[in-house]
């Protein structure tokens, strides 16, 4: 068995977004300098039915044709789902709409989107408040929906100017957080207070207003609320002194404090902290942390429906009086969090939300949309907004629910918030740390710290959990192993003494002679391979006629084998074809009997069932990993580097669970592999074996030239006219071997 080979890297998002992750860019669906046109063609009778029944059956979708027109991109989709959306806007003269690209078409998508939300902004004379809010989140490195403006036509009638708001779903979660979107995503609407109800997860499935207050939008076929119930229990029942360490194991606290500061400055009262409404919680699959995501941010920047003065409301007493808001009140009861929140209030009020900055953006947005807003008669139907009301909306309050115009609002709110904020020097930067190098024997430790220096930032490790030693120096100098100079990502080689061990590590920063450790409980890492009897046993990357799935399709497949003497559950296991996405495909909670098999289809058709993976296997060869989740990390259970395969040829272990691999012309999916009966096929004559090897690498026949290269491509060994090459003198690592022009990846251990 393989030992001491793989680094099991725990990539940890703690109190901020993953430092190497970037949010999706505004694409052709979200044009920032142009108002695109959306045209809906729908049967007139169907449209009449939709508009008349929408308030009573807003979830019903009707077939329509979709056209998107702009100066840079045009597309027509013959069939989409079209319905009304919203809450109070269902009863407005100017309706809001949702367009679904995958309701009537399998895998339907438009510019990476399954849904398009078109909001009418019927109660906002400026029509820009929601976009201004989403931009504020994004400009401060917080996940928030992309947005733009479009002109909407229905059956060639101009229905007015609309905000195009990115839909929050599994695609959003994958793009902004973990790359998979497979975690639980809860849509939280009134009265989602996060107060503790009971230890029974089902108690959080209660209905309010005809839907669940905490509505699970992904994995709803499992409908397991255990993670949410645990989060709420920790939040409510942990002593304040112990809350930071307990909560930061399951929730991205720092990002929430940033959202909270921005919400209060923007006057976003129809949110969690005031109205127990309009937010999502996503269980990030890379980190194990819940992420807070805002939703529906149009009641902002001076809009008031509840008779409050948002320009001066107390920032430390902002929630609705007499009702539980534990995520707001308990966090601000922690001195460190209150200091950090106060810092963010002052930071945002004097930078991205400073009056001149907001005034400039308000004028830009109003100028952009003026032609479309001028022609929008629907804009006037609900509250009688005139064109002058629109043009003056940045500086003159309209009255009624528009208590303040945007620019005077932020001026007054900033001044009041700064005056209320406690004295708060900048808190120590929260550190995100991880280890790179899953397939490398020279792993690198990295840390993200926004305001650190090489002198103030460090890391330490322990192999016994008691005795701690200083790790090698972290640098942000662009010299190897650091990647980019000045990107706030500090790097250092992992100390060689840790090779082949399990260990813990943690980071520290020193600010004003005070040392801050991160995280509260050290992270776990392994520089060893951990087999547990479950292995990838056989795979096929070009299944044309060998075996059909339950739907009659012929997809790629792979087979797992249980070499244990007892039944083994696959709960907590993951398959992936990408080392950067260890939790790419969560395996179902099924058991494999002793010496039993389980077949999975690698066909990217996971909607067909839990036996269908969300990736394919390249016919040109690629690596597959079997991962097992552990507390605050993961371990590598099995790895195989698949070679190229011809059609209907599989690659598997000579015997079930053995370490030697061969091609099978007669594959055995869901059955025992047989040593006899295999045939050499194309590529087989070059195939080096055994792989992995600890010394001699053999070839099926004599070859003319062999070149061994390291992972940088440097040739370190050559041999001519041979049937084997000795690698015993090379360090344990991953190498590339060029055999008569055919390149294979080899593991030396």
N, C-alpha and C positions, 0 to 999 in steps of 0.2 A: 504494500500500500504506500501511497505517497505520503511523505512527512516533510514538515518544515519547508513547505514550498510557497504557499499562498499567504499573502497579507490579507487578513480580514479587516477591511477598513470600515470604521464606523464614521459615516458622514453625518455630522450633527448640525442641525440648524438650532441654535440656541439664542433666543431673544433678538433675532434679526433674520433677514432673508439670507439664503445661502449665497455666499460671497461670489461664487462663480456663476450664479444663475442670472440671466437677464430676462426681463419681461418681454413678451412678444411686441414687435414693432408695429406701428400703425401701417396696415397694408391698404390695398385698394378698396377694401370695405370700410375703412375709416380714414377718409381723406381729410386732411387738416386745413388745406388752403382752397377748398372747393366744396360747394354744396352739390352733391351728386343727386341723381334722379332715380327714384324707385317707382316702377309702374306695376300695378296689380290688375290683371284682367280676370274677371270673375263673372259667372252667370248673374245677371241682374236680379233674378228671383232669389238666388242664393244670397246675394249681398243684402237684399231686403230682409231675408230671414235672419242673417247674421246680426244685422244692426238692431233688429227688433227683439231678438231673443238673447243677445249677447250678455246683457246684465244678469240674466237668469241661468245662462249656460255658457259662461265665458270660456270654458275649457274645450268646447266643441270646435273642431277644426274643419274648415271647408276647403275643397280643392280650388286652386287658382293658378294662374300663370304669373311668374315673377320676371321682371326685367330690371336690370341695374345699368345705368348709363352715366358715364363720366368722361372726362377728357383723356383719362389714362386707361380705362378698362370698361368693357361692356360685356354683359352676359345675359342670356335668357334661359330660364329654367322652366320647362313646360308645366310641371306639376309641383306645387308646394302646398303646405298646409297654411291656412290663413284664419286668424281668429282675433277677437278683442282681448285685451289684457288690462290689468290694473285693478284698482279698488274703487275709490271714488270716481276715477276717470271713466268707469263703465257707464256712469249716468251723465257724463258730460256731453255737450254738443260736439266738441272736438274729441273724438275717441282716440285711444291708443291701441296699437295692434302688435301682434306677434306673428312672425313668418317662420315656419318650420320647414327646413329643407329635407328632413329625413322621415317625415310622417308617412308619406305615400311612396317614397323611394328609398329602398335599402341603401344605407351608407350615404344618403344624400348630403352634400356639403357645399358651402359657398365660401370661398376664401378662408378655409379653415374653420368655418362656423356651421353648426347644426341649426342654430336659431338666430333670428334677428329681432330685436326689440325696438319698436318705433313708438316713442313717447310723444304725446301731443303737447305737453307743457301748458295745459289749458289754464292753469291758475297762476302762471308766471308771466307778467308782461314783458320781461326781458327775453325769455325763452332760453337763457344761457346758464341759469343757476346750476342745473344738474351737471352740465359739461364742466363748468368751472370747478365744481366739487370733485369730479372724477380726475380732472387734471391735477388738482392739488394733491390728491393721494399719490398719483403716479410720479409727480415731480419730487415727491419726498420718499421715493423708493418703497412705496407701499402698494400692494396688489389692489387694483381697482379696475373696473371695466374700461376698456377703450371706448371712445365715443366720437361721434361726428354729427354733421347735420345733413339731412336729405330732404328733397322735395318729393312728396308722395302724391301720386296720381292713382285713382281707382277708376277703371273703365274710362280713362282719359279726362276725368274730372279732377282738377287740382284740389286736393284735400288739405294742403297747407305744408308748412315747415315743421319737420319732426326731428327730434333727437334720436340718433341711432346708437343704442347702448348695448355693449357686449353682454351676451347672456352668460350667466354664471352656472356652469355645469361641469361635467367631468373633463371636457376639453379645456375649460378655463383652469380647473385645478391642476391638470397636467402641465399646462403652459406656464403657470405662475408659481408652481410649487415643486412637485416631485417627479414630473415627467411621465407619470402613469395615470393619474386621475382615478385610481382604483380605491382610494380611501372613502370612508363615509363622509358624505356631504349633506349637512343638515341646513334646510332653509328655515329660519327662525322668525316667526311673525307673532304679533300680539296674541297672548301675553307670555312671551318667552323670556321670563325673568331670570332663569338659571337658579331659582331657589331650589333647595333640596326638598324632594317629595318622599322618597323612600329608597331602599337599596335595590328594589325591583326595577330593572331597566324598562319594563313595559309600562311603568307608571308615567313615563315621559312621552307616551304615545297618545296622550289625551287630545281630544278635538276642541277646536275653538273656531267659531265662524264657519263651520262646515269643512274644516281641514285641520290637520295636526298643527299644533303650535310649533313643534319641532318635527319638521317633515323630512324624512330621509329620502334624498333625491337620487342617490346611487346605492347599489347593493340592496335595493329594496326587496329583492326576491329572498334575501336572507333576513332582512328586517331586524337586525340585532342592534339594540341601543346600549349595549354594555359599555362601550367606550364613552358615550355621552354621559351615562349615569355615573361612571367613575369620575369623570371630569367635574361634574356638578358636586359629587360627594367631597372630593378633595378641596374644591373651591370653598365650600360652605362649612365643612366640619374639621378642617385643619386649624390648629392654633395659629394665631397671627405670627408668632415668633418662628414657627416652623413652615409657614405658608410659602415663602420664596422657594426653598429647596423642593418642597413637594409639588408646587404648581409648575415650576419651570421644567419638571420632568415630563409634563403632559400638555403644556400650553405655551405659545409664543407670547410671553408677557410683554416684552419690550415693544414689539410691533403694536400690541393693543394699546399701550400707553401713548404711542405716537398717534394712532387713530383717534384716541380719546381727546388728545390735545387739539388735533385738527378739527374734530367734530365740534368741540366747544367754541373754538375760534370762528368756525364757519356758521355757527348757530344751527347745527344739524340736530334738532331735538326729536325728530321722528325716527330715533335709532334705539339701540339697546339701553344706553345709560339713562335716558329720560323716559322713553315710551315703551320699553321692552319689546321692540319691534325692529323689523327691517335689517337683518344681518344673516350671514351664513357662518357656520362653523365647518371647517374641513380638517379631517384627520390626515395630516401629511404622512405619506407612507415612507418617506426617506428618514424622517426624524422622529416619528411617533408623537409629534406635537400637534395639538389642535391649533388651527389658524383662524383668526377672526377676519371676516370679509364684510365690508359695508354693502348696503343694498338700498336702492331707491332714495337718492340724495337730493331731491328737488325742493324739499321744505328747508331751505337753507338761505344764508345771506340776507336775513331780514324778513323772511316769511314767518308768519305767526298765526296759528289757528287755535291756540290754547291760552291766550291772554297772559303771556309771559313777556318780560322784557329781556330779550336774549343778548342785547348789547352789554348788560351789566349783571346778569345772573352770576351768582357765586360759583367759581370754578371748582371749589372743593365741596360744594353743596348743590350740585347741579341736577341730581336725579329727582324724580317725581317724589314729592313729599309723602312719607308714610307707606311707601311700597318697597319691597325688597329689590335691590339691584346689587347683588353680592360681587359681581365682577368689577363694578365701579367702587363701591364703598369699601370692600375688603382690601382691594389693591391699594387704595389711598390710605388705608390704615397701616400699611407697611411703610416705615420711615424712608427706606431706600427708594421705594416706588414713588412715594410722594415727591421726594427730591428730584427724581428723574422726570416725572410728569411736569413738575414746575419748570424744570430746565427746558423741556420741549415746548411748553407754552411760550416762554420767552424767546426761544430760538426761532420758532415759526412766526411769531408776531413781528419779529424784527428782520425777517428774511423773506421767505417765499410768500408770506401773507401780508407783507408790508404794503401800506396804502398805494404807493406809487406803482409797485409791481402789479397789484390787482387792477388798478385803474388802467394801466397800459393794456392788460389782457382783455379787460371788459370792452374797451374801445375797439380792439382788434376783432373780437368775436362779433360785436354788433355791426361793424362795418362789413364783415364777411356775409352775414345772413340778412342784411337789410333788404336786398331785392326780393328774396324769397318770402320774408316776413311781410313786406309791403303788399304782396299779392295774396296773402293768406287771409281770406275772409273768415275762415273757421276760427282764427285766432280771436276774433271779436265777439263770438257768439255767447260765451259763457259768462263773462264779466264785463263785456263792453269795452275791452281794451282798445284804445285808439292808436293810430300810428304814432301820435305824439307821446303817448304813454310808453310805447316801445322805445322810441328814440331817447326818451329821458330816463329810462329805467335804471341806468347806471348811477344817476345822481339825484333823482327826485322820487320820493316815496309816493306810491299810488294811493295808499290808504287801505282801509279794511285789512285783509290778510297780509298785505305788503306793508308791514310796519316801517321798514327802512329800505331805502335804495341801497344798492350793493356797495358802492364806494363809501358813503357815509356810515353804513353799517360796520364795515371792517375797521374803519378809523376809530369808531367808538368802542368796538369790541376789543381791539388790540390794547387801547389805552386802559380800559377797565381790567382786562385780564392781567396785564403786566403789573398794574397797581395791586391786584389781589394776590399775585404769586409770591410765595415765600421766597426769601433769599435762597438761591440755589446756584452754587458753582457747578460747573460742568461735571456730571458724574463720570466715573471711570467708564471707558468705552466697553460695551459688552463684546466679548470675544466669541467668534465662531471658530471652532477648531476641528480638524479632521486629518486623516492620513491618506495619502495617495499611493498607489502602486500595487494594485491587486495582483498583477501578473509580473511584478518586478521584484527581484531579490534585493534591490536597493530602495526601499520605501522612503517616502518623504513626508514629514509632518508639516502641516500648514495651519496658519491661524489668520483670521481676519480681524483687524482692529483698526477702527477709523482714525483714532487720534493717538496712536501709540508710536513709540520709536523703538529701534532695536535695543536700546539701553533699558527701556522700561517694560519690555515684553519678553516673557520666557515661558518655558514649559519644564515639567518634571515628570518622572515616571517611577513606578514601583512594581516589582514582580511579586511582592507578598502582601500589598495593601497597607503596609505599615512603614517600611523604610523607603524614603523618597530620595531620588537622586536628580540632579540638574541635567536636563537634556542639552543637546548641542545648540549653539546659538542660532536664533531666528533672525533672518535678514530679509529686507525688502529692497535688495540692491540690483535685481535683475541678473545676477550671476548664479549659475547652476548651484543648487537645485531650484532657486527662485526663478520665476518665469518672467514677470514684468516689473520693471523698476517703478516704485511709487504708486502701486495699485492697492496699497493697504493690505496686501496678502503677504505674510511673512513665512519664510520657508526654511527648513533645516533638514539634513539627513537624519533618519532615525538611527540611534546609536546601535552599532553592530552587535553589542552585547545582548540586544533584545532578539536577535535572530532565533527563530524556533521556539519562542516563548509566548505565554500569555502574560499580559501586563496591563496596568492601568496608567492613564496619563491625564494630566490636567494642565491648564494654562494659568498664568498670573500676569497682572500688570501692576505697575507701581505708579501712583499718582499722588503728588504732594506727600511723599514718604509713607503713604498708606498702601499696603499690598492687598489687591483684590484677587481671590482665587476664582477660577471658573472651570468647570461647573461646580455646583455644590457637592455633587457626588462624582468622582472621577469617571472618565470614559473608559470603556474596555476595548482592547485590541488584541489581536492574535497574529503572530508571525508563523503560524503553523496551520496545517491542513487537518480538518476534523472529520474523518469518515464516520458514519454511523450505521452503515449497512444498506442505506438506500442509495442506489447508483443509477446513472443514465446507462442503459444497457444496450440500446440499439437505436438507430435513427435513419431516416430516409428523407432526402431533400428534393427528390423529383419523383413523386408517386403518381404514376400515370394510370397503371392498371392493377397495382398490387392489392390494395385494400381500400374499400370505400367507407366513408363515415356514415352516420345514421341518416344523413340527408342525401346520400348518393354521390357526394363529392369526393375527389381524390386530392387531398391536401398532404403537405409534408407531415411527418409524424415522428415522435420519439417515444421510447419505451423506458419506464422505470422498473427496477427490479429490487425486491426486498431480500437481501441475503441473510437477514436475521432469522432466528429460530422462533420468533414470536411475531404476531401481527403488528404492523406499524402504521400509525395514522399519518397522513400527509398534512394535517393541520399545522400551520406555521412554516410550511415550506414554500419556496418560490423558485420559479424557473426564469431565466433571463438569457438573452443573447447579447446583452450590453453590460459590461462591467460597471458603467456609470449609473445603471438602473438596476440595482440588485433585487429590488422588490417589483420587478416588472409584471410578472404574472403570478398571483397568489394561487396555490394549488387548493383544490376543494378538500373539505374535511372528510376524506374517505380513507378506509383502511386497505393496506396491501397485506395479504396473508403471507406467512413464511414461504420463501421461494416463489412468491407470486409476482405478478406483473400488472402494470397499469399503463395504458396507452393514452397519449395526448396528441391531439392534432395541432401542429404548428402552422396554422393557416390564416392567422389574423382575423378569424371569424368567431371571436369570443361570444358574440350575441347568440350563437347557435347552442351554447351550453358551456358548462363548467369544464368540459374536457377539451375545449378549443382555446389554444393559447393566443395571446395578442401579438404574436410575431411569427414570421416565417423563417425557414432555414435556407440559407443561400446554397444553391447548387454548386457554387464555386468554393464552398467550404467556409466555416466560421466556428467560433467558439460558443459553447453552451455551458452555463453554470447552474448548479443546484444549490440553493441558498436555504439556510434555516435561520429564522429570526430568533434572537435571544434578547434578554433584557437590555434595552438601550443599545442595540447593535445587531450584528448578524455574523454567522459563521459560514465558511465555505464547506459544503458537504461533498460536492463532486464537481469535476470539471472535465470537459472533453473538447479537444480541438478537432472538429470534424474536417476531413479533407473533401476535395471535390468528388462528386458522385454522378454517375450516369443515371439515366432514367430507370426506375424500378430496381435500383441497386441500393442496398442498405449498407451501413457500416456499424459493426457491433463487436462486442466482446466474443472471443473465440468460444468461451464458456461463460455462462451466466455469472456476472460478478467478477470475472477474472481481469487481469491487468493488460492482456494482449488483445489487440483489435485487428479485425480483418474486414474485407468486403464480403457481402453475401449476395450472390446472384439470386438465391432463393431465400428471401428474407423470412423472418419468423415473428411478426408483430403479435404481441400478447401471448407469446409461447417461448419455450426454452430455445436458446441458441445451441446449435450443434457444430462441433469442431469440423466434422466431415461435411462434404457436400458444397463447400464454397468454391468459387471460381475466381481466377485472376481476371480483371477487367481493365479497361483503360485507366491509367494512373496506378494500377496495382503494381506494375513491374517496377515503378520507382519508389513505391511507398516504403519509407524507412521504418524499421522496427528494432527493438521495442521503443515505444514512445508513450510515456517518459522512459529515459534510460539513465543509468548511473555510470556507464562506461562505453561499451561498444554499441555503435549504431550500424545495423545491418541493412542490406538491400536485397531485394528478391533476385536480382541478377547483376552481373558485372556492369558497372557504369563508367563512363569515360572521364567525367570530372565532377568532383564534389567540392563545394565551397561552403564553409561554415561562417556565418556572420552574426555579430551581436545585434542588439535591438536598434542600434543606430545605423546599421547597414555596413559597418566596417568588417572586412574579411579578416578572420583571425586564424583560419585553418584551411588548407586545400589538400586534395589528394586526387590522383589520376588512376584510371584503370583499376578499380577496386570493387570489392563487394561489401566492404565495411570500413568504418573509420572510428578511431578510438578517441572518445571525448573525456576520458577519465581525468585529464589534466586541467580541464576547464572548470571554472567556478560554477556552482549551482545557479542556474538562471534559465531564461528563455532565449533560444537562439533561432535563427533562420538558416535552413540548409538548402542550398541550391544544388539539385541533382540533375545534371544534363539539362539545365534550363527550367526545371520544375522546382518551385520553392515550397518548402514545408516548414511549419513552425514546430520546433523540438523543445522539449523540456528536459533539462539536465538536472539531476538531483543526486 
